[in-house]
């Protein structure tokens, strides 16, 4: 009987441990790597955040970016309902659907995040916390062409 209970609870304990690990590591704000090339932007969640956000990477063509800016996420929640996402105090990761469209969020508790407004594609907005300076990254993206 006890062995059956342990077998049934094991996946739940593993899932809670993964989420707790993600929440603890989200505090440093280095949740994704963003690579800017001439034609696209590649966003790759780091480590456990790939699993918690249900995405290994996001490729955004440069001409799909309408605007890039910095967003202070302190106390800010993603708009709408969770579509395919993990959302706990201190960690928001995944895709959300709301009145402003579909957005992807990968943020911790506080700090600045890179915000991309998209003009085409399945997503309307991307908000990610990066380890590097998000303001200089947003400026590089705005200077890529159409977003300037």
N, C-alpha and C positions, 0 to 999 in steps of 0.2 A: 504494500500500500504506500509506504513512504517512498519507495523507489519510483513508483508511478507518479507520485506528486512531484518529486524532483525532476523527473523526465519531462513532465508537463510544464514546469516553471522555468526550466533551463533557457529556452528561447527568449522568454520575457526578461530574465535577468541579464542575458547577453545584450539584448536591445537597450535596456536601461543603462547598462554599463557603457555602451557605445555613445549614447546620448549624453551622459554625464561627462565622458571624456571629451566630446565635442564642445560642450558648454564651457568646460574648464580651459580648453585651448583656444576658444573664441575670444577670450579676454585680451589677447595680445593684438588682435586686429589684423593679423596676417593670414587671411583666410583663402586668398586666391592669388595666382600668378597671372598677370596680364601682359601679353606680348603684342606690341604694336608693329605692324609691318606696313608696307605701302598700300596693300590691297585689303587687308582685314585685321581684325582684332581677335585674338584668341584668349579666352578666359578659361583658366583651368583651376577648379577648386583644389586646395591642397589637402592631401592625406585623407583623413576621416570625413572631411566635408564633401568629398565626392559621393560617399554613401549617403550622408545625411541630406544632401541637396538633390539626390537622385539624378545627377548629371556628372559626366566625366569631363566634359568641356563644352564651351559655347563658341562657335565661330560666327563673327559678325562682319559682313562685307563693309568696307569703308564707306561706300556710298549709301548704306542703310542708316548711318548715324546722323540724326538730325541735330543733336546737341550733346555735349559732354560737360559735366560740371561736378562740383563737390557738394555732398550733402552731409550735414551733421545729423547723425542717426540717434542721438541721445533722446530716449523716450519715444522715438518714432516707430510706429508699427506699419507693416506693409498694408496697402489698401486691399480690401476684398477678402475673399475666402481662400483657404489653402486648397490648391489644386493637387499638386504632388509636392509636398513640402513637410519639413520638420520645423516646428515653432515652439520654443520653450523660453522662459525668461533667460536672457543672456545669449540666445542663439536663434536666428531666423535663417533658414536655408531651404531654398526650393522655389517652385513656381506658384504664383498666386493669381487668382482671377478676380477682377473687381470692375467697378464702373468705368475706370480709366483704361481698361484693357488687361492684358496678361503681362505680368512682370516676374522677373527672377530676382530674388534677394539672397544675399549671402553676407550676413552681418552679425556682429557680436553685440555687446552691450552698449558701448559708447564709442565716440570718435567720429572721424570723417570717413566717408566712403565715396567711391567713384560712382557717378550716376550717368548712365547713357540713355538718352531718349532716342528711340528708333523710329524711322519713317516707314519701314516695311519689314516683313518677316513675321514669324509666329509670336514674337515678343514685342511689346510696346516700350518696355523700360527694363533696364538692368541696373541693380544697385549692389555693389560688392566692396567689401573692405579689403584693401591691399596693404602689403607691408611697406611698400615704397610710398613716396609722397603722392597722394591722390591729386593734388592741385596741379603738379607738373605733368602728371599723366593725362589729366583732362585737357591741359593746354596742348600737349602733343597730339592728342586725338582731334581736337578742334582744328589744328593746323594741317590735318591730313587732306583737306580738300573741301568737300561739300559742307562739313560741319563747321568750317571757319566763319 
